[in-house]
Amino acid sequence: MEAALFNREPEFPRWLPGLGPDSEGNTHQTNAWIYETNREQSWSKVYQNWREGFLRFLESGEGISEKDLLDAGRYPWLKGYALAFILLASYDHHQEHLEKLLAWLREHGDKKTAR
């Protein structure tokens, strides 16, 4: 979103060596890396970092014109996808994790509270 907002090439975060940001085949490896990177931090700090980043992502999207969001050829680095697809995919990704988290809390939450 920031790349589109500032009309520049995207700068991807530093993932595992040799692992690109779109490497869906390495989901478990990526998730393990994220867990190890954050596991010493408190939940409130991890949540705060996520929330700030996600709000920045959404605010960046708000600054992009509807025309540019929907134009599939506007950003060559998206390889034919419209930028709006990134917003929708991010929503779907977060919804999937939310559903898994809620299911886990339903199964384990009461047990932890009861102790």
C-alpha positions in Angstrom: 0.0 0.0 0.0 2.8 2.4 0.9 4.5 1.7 -2.4 1.3 2.6 -4.3 0.6 5.6 -2.1 4.1 7.0 -2.7 4.4 5.8 -6.3 7.5 3.7 -5.8 8.6 0.1 -5.9 7.6 -1.9 -2.8 10.1 -2.6 -0.1 9.4 -6.1 1.3 10.2 -7.0 4.9 13.2 -9.1 5.6 11.9 -12.7 5.7 13.8 -15.9 6.2 16.8 -16.1 3.9 15.7 -17.2 0.5 12.0 -16.9 1.3 10.0 -14.3 -0.5 7.0 -12.5 1.0 4.6 -14.4 -1.3 6.0 -17.9 -0.7 2.8 -19.6 0.2 4.5 -23.0 0.1 6.5 -22.1 3.2 3.6 -21.0 5.4 4.7 -23.2 8.4 8.3 -22.0 8.1 7.1 -18.3 8.0 4.7 -18.7 10.9 7.4 -20.4 13.0 9.8 -17.5 12.2 7.1 -15.0 13.2 6.4 -16.9 16.4 10.1 -17.1 17.4 10.6 -13.4 16.6 7.8 -12.3 18.9 7.5 -15.0 21.6 9.5 -13.1 24.2 7.3 -10.1 23.9 4.1 -9.6 25.9 0.8 -10.2 24.1 -0.1 -6.5 24.5 3.1 -5.5 22.7 2.6 -8.0 19.9 -1.0 -6.8 19.5 0.0 -3.2 19.6 2.6 -3.7 16.9 0.2 -5.6 14.7 -2.6 -3.0 15.2 -0.3 -0.1 14.4 0.9 -1.8 11.2 -2.5 -2.9 10.1 -4.0 0.6 10.7 -1.1 2.1 8.7 -1.9 -0.4 5.9 -5.6 0.6 5.9 -4.8 4.3 6.1 -2.4 4.0 3.1 -5.2 2.4 1.2 -7.6 5.3 2.0 -5.1 7.6 0.4 -5.2 5.9 -3.0 -7.8 6.8 -5.6 -10.5 4.3 -6.4 -9.3 4.4 -10.0 -5.8 3.3 -9.0 -7.1 0.7 -6.5 -9.1 -1.0 -9.3 -6.7 -0.7 -12.3 -5.1 -4.1 -12.7 -2.4 -2.7 -14.9 -1.5 0.3 -12.7 1.3 -1.4 -10.6 3.5 -3.7 -12.6 4.8 -5.4 -9.4 1.3 -6.8 -8.8 1.6 -8.8 -12.0 -1.9 -8.1 -13.3 -3.7 -7.9 -9.9 -5.5 -4.7 -8.9 -4.4 -3.1 -5.6 -7.9 -3.7 -4.3 -7.2 -7.4 -4.4 -4.4 -6.8 -1.8 -6.9 -5.2 0.5 -9.4 -8.0 0.1 -6.8 -10.7 0.5 -5.5 -9.1 3.7 -9.1 -9.0 5.1 -9.5 -12.7 4.2 -6.2 -13.6 5.8 -7.1 -11.8 9.0 -10.6 -13.3 9.1 -9.1 -16.8 8.7 -6.8 -16.2 11.7 -9.6 -14.6 13.7 -11.8 -17.7 13.2 -9.0 -20.0 14.2 -8.2 -17.9 17.3 -11.9 -17.8 18.4 -12.2 -21.6 17.9 -9.0 -22.1 20.0 -10.4 -19.8 22.7 -13.7 -21.7 22.8 -11.8 -24.9 23.2 -9.1 -23.8 25.6 -10.1 -20.4 27.0 -12.3 -21.7 29.9 -9.7 -24.3 30.9 -7.0 -21.5 31.3 -9.4 -19.2 33.2 -10.5 -22.0 35.6 -6.9 -22.5 36.9 
